[in-house]
Amino acid sequence: MINKDNYNVLRKKYWDVASWALWKEPGARPKSNVGDLSVFDDPDLLKKINTGFVFVGLNGSGQHDEYLDFSKAWYNFHSDMPRGNDYKLRYALMGTPFWGSYITDIIKYYQEVDSTKAAKYAKSHPEVMKENIEAFNEELRLLGGSPVIVALGDAAYDLIKENFRGVNEITKIKHYAFTIGKEDYRAEVIAILSKYLR
């Protein structure tokens, strides 16, 4: 469990570029309630946070801006966009030991839909990558321990492997935007990550 002081630092510094694998349960539709941030108002929130795993995307896409509640912390990865796929990550992690994990992007404050362009940007701007790796190291330090890093997609995985020098184990799963049904996505995620539960 994360301590309150560290949680507050994370919230103050990364509230708009990170979040937690905590979502309100879906209603009648699989995508319903993904953007409901009331889960973060729970007085027992810190007990629900899981610091054993960190899911890491490449960067924010910028496509979801009109569907995000910028007035509240932790809105990233909680988009109500009708064509969005955040719901698949919720579905994949709900009811598993990975629920409550920290989620962040390795490239912060750079919006680009095309992961190839985002990775190219990072490689051509080493000073930006250095700043982002420093921020990522701080996030990990505040979480405590040595969480398993779960890269969301090949581009994030490659960038982390190339730049991160920590001792954490690093694995990857498909990005939830990948064209795959939610049932198959969940089965694949659990199959890959189950080795960390033994």
N, C-alpha and C positions, 0 to 999 in steps of 0.2 A: 504494500500500500504506500502511496506517495504521502510525504508529510505536507502539512498545510502550507508551510512557508514556501516550499519548492513549487507546490501547485500554484500559489499566488504569483510567484515570479514567472512561471510559464504562462499564466493567464495574462499577466501584464505585458509581456514581451512578444508572445506568439499567438495571441487570441484571434488574430485575423488571418493567419496562415497555417494554422494547425487545428486539430480537434481531437476528439476521442471516439472510439468505436462504440458509441452509445447513441441509440436512436429510439424514438418512440415506436411502439409496435405498429405495424401496418393495420389499416382499417380494411374496408371492403376491397380496395385495389392494392396490388403489390407495391406501388410507388407512393401510396398515401402516407402522410405524416413524416416523410423523410426530412423535411425542413422544419419540423417542430422542435425548437430548441429548449422547450420547457424541461427536458430531461436534465439540463445543466443547472436547473434551479433546485434540484433535489437536495435536501439537507444532508443526506447520506451519500452524496456524490463521491466523496473521496474513498469510501468503502467499495465503490463499484469500479474504480479505476484499476486497470491492470498494467503493471509496469514491466511485465515479462517480455512483451513484444512491442515493436514499433513498426507500423506500416508506413512506407515512404513512397510517395508518388514523385513524379519528375518535377512538375510545376503546375500552377493554376492555369486553367484554360481561358478564363475570361468570358466564356459563353454563358455562364450562369448568373451573371451579375444581377439581372432583374428578378431572379428567383431566390436571392439570398437576403437574409435579414442582417444587414451590416451594422445594425444598432446593438447586436448582442454578440457576446464572445462565443467562439468555437463554431462559427457558421460554416467554415470550410468543410467540404465533404458532406454537407447537409443541404443539397440543392433540391428544390421543388420543381426544377425544370422538367416539363412533360417528357422531353426526349432524353433526359438525364439517366445515368446509370448508378448513381450513388446507392440506390435501393438494393442493387445486387451485392454490394459489399455488406450492407446491413444483413441481407438474407444469408450470405455466406458465413457471417460471424455470429449471428444470433444463436444463443443457447450453447455456444462453444467456450472453451477456456480462453479464446482470443478476444472475446467480448470485453469492451472497456479499455482496449489498448490505445495507445497514443498514435495519432496519424498526423503526418506532416509531409511537406514537399522538400526535396533536396535543393531545388532552386526556388527561392522565395521572391515574391514581388516581381515576377516576370511572367506575364500572361501570353500564352501561345498555345493554340490548339494542336499544332503539328509537333509531335515529340521529336522528330528528326531536326526540325529548326531549333527547338529549345535546347537539345543536346549540343547542336553546333554552336549556338550562342554561348553556352557555358564553356565550351572548349576554346572559343576564340576570345573569351574574357576571363583569363585566369584570376584576375583580382576579384571578380564577382564570385567565382567558384570558391576562392579562398575564404571570402566573407561568409559564404553559405555553409561551408564545411565547419567553420568556427561556430556558427549559430547551431548547426546540427550537433556538434560536440557538446555545446552548452545544454541543449535539450536533453541529450542522453545523460549528462551529469545530473541534471535536476531530477530526472526520473529515477536515478540511483541504480545500483547493480549493473548488470551487463545484459540488457535486453537483446533478444534476437531481433535483428533487423530484417524486415520482410519487404523487399522491393516490389512495388506494383508495376510490373512490366520490365521488359528488357532494357529500355533506355535508362530508367532510374537505376536498375541493377548495375549496368555498365559504368555509369557515372559514379556511383557509390564505390564500387570496387576499384575504380581508377584513382579516386581522390581521398577516400576515407582510410585512415591508418589505425583505427581502433582495434580492440581485441574481440569485439562482438562477432558472433556468427552472423553471416549474411546469406539469405536465401531469396528466392523470388517466386512470385505467383503471377498469373496473368493480371493485367490491369482490368478493373471491373467494367471498363468501357469496351473491352474486347467483345466481338460478336459471338456470344455464347449465352445460352439460356441460364436463368438463375439457378435451376436445379443442378445442371452440369457444372456451373461455376462453383457452387458450394461444395459439390463432391470433389472437385479438383483441388480446391483450397484446403479442405480438410485432409485429403490424401497427402498433400505435400507437407503440411504443417504438423501432422500427427506424430512425426518422428521426434518432435520436441516435447512431447508429452510423456515419453517413456521414462 
